């Protein structure tokens, strides 16, 4: 399996786990400070995943070009 497929599968699993944890959190009546913090962290992670997926969408389909862009720092004029 190529890297991109494996990475997408990993992200799908992570999203599924985060959603499951959010369902449990939503079903609880009251939340401790730790639970609220964990919920915030899960929400932030979901935003990070969304940004990562958007960035991946903007990269060319050729994995070599994609990796080359990630490895080389962007130059600014």
C-alpha atoms as an extended CHARMM CRD file, in Angstrom:
* protein
*
        77  EXT
         1         1  UNK       CA              0.0000000000        0.0000000000        0.0000000000  PROA      1               0.0000000000
         2         2  UNK       CA              1.4070000000        3.3920000000       -0.9050000000  PROA      2               0.0000000000
         3         3  UNK       CA              1.9800000000        6.0650000000        1.7020000000  PROA      3               0.0000000000
         4         4  UNK       CA             -0.9620000000        8.2410000000        0.7150000000  PROA      4               0.0000000000
         5         5  UNK       CA             -3.5020000000        5.4160000000        1.0060000000  PROA      5               0.0000000000
         6         6  UNK       CA             -2.0660000000        4.3230000000        4.3380000000  PROA      6               0.0000000000
         7         7  UNK       CA             -2.1040000000        7.8880000000        5.6360000000  PROA      7               0.0000000000
         8         8  UNK       CA             -5.7120000000        8.4310000000        4.5430000000  PROA      8               0.0000000000
         9         9  UNK       CA             -6.7340000000        5.1770000000        6.2500000000  PROA      9               0.0000000000
        10        10  UNK       CA             -5.0040000000        6.3250000000        9.4070000000  PROA      10              0.0000000000
        11        11  UNK       CA             -6.8270000000        9.6500000000        9.3040000000  PROA      11              0.0000000000
        12        12  UNK       CA            -10.1630000000        7.8790000000        8.7770000000  PROA      12              0.0000000000
        13        13  UNK       CA             -9.5390000000        5.7040000000       11.8390000000  PROA      13              0.0000000000
        14        14  UNK       CA             -8.5540000000        8.7340000000       13.8980000000  PROA      14              0.0000000000
        15        15  UNK       CA            -11.6640000000       10.6510000000       12.8150000000  PROA      15              0.0000000000
        16        16  UNK       CA            -13.8280000000        7.6570000000       13.7230000000  PROA      16              0.0000000000
        17        17  UNK       CA            -12.2320000000        7.4010000000       17.1790000000  PROA      17              0.0000000000
        18        18  UNK       CA            -12.6330000000       11.1360000000       17.7850000000  PROA      18              0.0000000000
        19        19  UNK       CA            -16.2910000000       10.9900000000       16.7570000000  PROA      19              0.0000000000
        20        20  UNK       CA            -16.9210000000        8.0520000000       19.0970000000  PROA      20              0.0000000000
        21        21  UNK       CA            -15.3350000000        9.9020000000       21.9930000000  PROA      21              0.0000000000
        22        22  UNK       CA            -17.3720000000       13.0080000000       21.1630000000  PROA      22              0.0000000000
        23        23  UNK       CA            -20.5980000000       10.9640000000       21.1980000000  PROA      23              0.0000000000
        24        24  UNK       CA            -19.7870000000        9.6310000000       24.6650000000  PROA      24              0.0000000000
        25        25  UNK       CA            -18.9420000000       13.1590000000       25.8210000000  PROA      25              0.0000000000
        26        26  UNK       CA            -22.2150000000       14.5450000000       24.4310000000  PROA      26              0.0000000000
        27        27  UNK       CA            -24.2430000000       11.8560000000       26.2250000000  PROA      27              0.0000000000
        28        28  UNK       CA            -22.8310000000       12.8230000000       29.6130000000  PROA      28              0.0000000000
        29        29  UNK       CA            -24.7520000000       15.3700000000       31.6510000000  PROA      29              0.0000000000
        30        30  UNK       CA            -21.9230000000       17.2040000000       33.3460000000  PROA      30              0.0000000000
        31        31  UNK       CA            -18.2730000000       17.4160000000       32.4340000000  PROA      31              0.0000000000
        32        32  UNK       CA            -15.1710000000       17.7770000000       34.5330000000  PROA      32              0.0000000000
        33        33  UNK       CA            -12.4710000000       20.2420000000       33.5750000000  PROA      33              0.0000000000
        34        34  UNK       CA            -10.3550000000       17.3690000000       32.2330000000  PROA      34              0.0000000000
        35        35  UNK       CA            -13.2450000000       16.1400000000       30.0740000000  PROA      35              0.0000000000
        36        36  UNK       CA            -13.8270000000       19.6400000000       28.7010000000  PROA      36              0.0000000000
        37        37  UNK       CA            -10.1350000000       19.9990000000       27.9230000000  PROA      37              0.0000000000
        38        38  UNK       CA            -10.0840000000       16.6210000000       26.1720000000  PROA      38              0.0000000000
        39        39  UNK       CA            -13.1270000000       17.6590000000       24.1370000000  PROA      39              0.0000000000
        40        40  UNK       CA            -11.3810000000       20.8780000000       23.1050000000  PROA      40              0.0000000000
        41        41  UNK       CA             -8.2760000000       18.9150000000       22.1010000000  PROA      41              0.0000000000
        42        42  UNK       CA            -10.3910000000       16.5430000000       20.0000000000  PROA      42              0.0000000000
        43        43  UNK       CA            -12.0780000000       19.4840000000       18.2890000000  PROA      43              0.0000000000
        44        44  UNK       CA             -8.7050000000       21.0780000000       17.5710000000  PROA      44              0.0000000000
        45        45  UNK       CA             -7.3950000000       17.7950000000       16.1630000000  PROA      45              0.0000000000
        46        46  UNK       CA            -10.3970000000       17.5090000000       13.8430000000  PROA      46              0.0000000000
        47        47  UNK       CA             -9.6490000000       21.0200000000       12.5540000000  PROA      47              0.0000000000
        48        48  UNK       CA             -5.9990000000       20.0350000000       12.0220000000  PROA      48              0.0000000000
        49        49  UNK       CA             -7.0590000000       16.9420000000       10.0760000000  PROA      49              0.0000000000
        50        50  UNK       CA             -9.3710000000       19.0450000000        7.9160000000  PROA      50              0.0000000000
        51        51  UNK       CA             -6.5220000000       21.4650000000        7.1230000000  PROA      51              0.0000000000
        52        52  UNK       CA             -4.1900000000       18.5690000000        6.3670000000  PROA      52              0.0000000000
        53        53  UNK       CA             -6.7150000000       17.0320000000        3.9770000000  PROA      53              0.0000000000
        54        54  UNK       CA             -7.1720000000       20.3670000000        2.2320000000  PROA      54              0.0000000000
        55        55  UNK       CA             -3.4030000000       20.7180000000        1.8420000000  PROA      55              0.0000000000
        56        56  UNK       CA             -3.1400000000       17.1820000000        0.5110000000  PROA      56              0.0000000000
        57        57  UNK       CA             -5.8250000000       17.9930000000       -2.0340000000  PROA      57              0.0000000000
        58        58  UNK       CA             -3.7130000000       20.8540000000       -3.3540000000  PROA      58              0.0000000000
        59        59  UNK       CA             -0.6690000000       18.6540000000       -3.9350000000  PROA      59              0.0000000000
        60        60  UNK       CA             -0.1670000000       16.9400000000       -7.2930000000  PROA      60              0.0000000000
        61        61  UNK       CA             -1.1550000000       13.2550000000       -7.5870000000  PROA      61              0.0000000000
        62        62  UNK       CA              2.4410000000       12.1540000000       -8.2270000000  PROA      62              0.0000000000
        63        63  UNK       CA              3.7540000000       11.0700000000       -4.8170000000  PROA      63              0.0000000000
        64        64  UNK       CA              7.3600000000       11.9670000000       -5.6830000000  PROA      64              0.0000000000
        65        65  UNK       CA              6.4160000000       15.5720000000       -6.3850000000  PROA      65              0.0000000000
        66        66  UNK       CA              4.2610000000       15.6280000000       -3.2460000000  PROA      66              0.0000000000
        67        67  UNK       CA              7.1400000000       14.3890000000       -1.0620000000  PROA      67              0.0000000000
        68        68  UNK       CA              9.6220000000       16.7470000000       -2.7050000000  PROA      68              0.0000000000
        69        69  UNK       CA              7.3840000000       19.6950000000       -1.8180000000  PROA      69              0.0000000000
        70        70  UNK       CA              7.1390000000       18.5580000000        1.7870000000  PROA      70              0.0000000000
        71        71  UNK       CA             10.8550000000       18.0080000000        2.1930000000  PROA      71              0.0000000000
        72        72  UNK       CA             12.0670000000       21.2430000000        0.6000000000  PROA      72              0.0000000000
        73        73  UNK       CA             11.5070000000       24.4650000000        2.5320000000  PROA      73              0.0000000000
        74        74  UNK       CA              9.5150000000       27.0430000000        0.6210000000  PROA      74              0.0000000000
        75        75  UNK       CA             11.5770000000       30.0410000000       -0.4690000000  PROA      75              0.0000000000
        76        76  UNK       CA             10.2290000000       33.5280000000       -0.0020000000  PROA      76              0.0000000000
        77        77  UNK       CA             11.3570000000       36.4220000000       -2.1230000000  PROA      77              0.0000000000
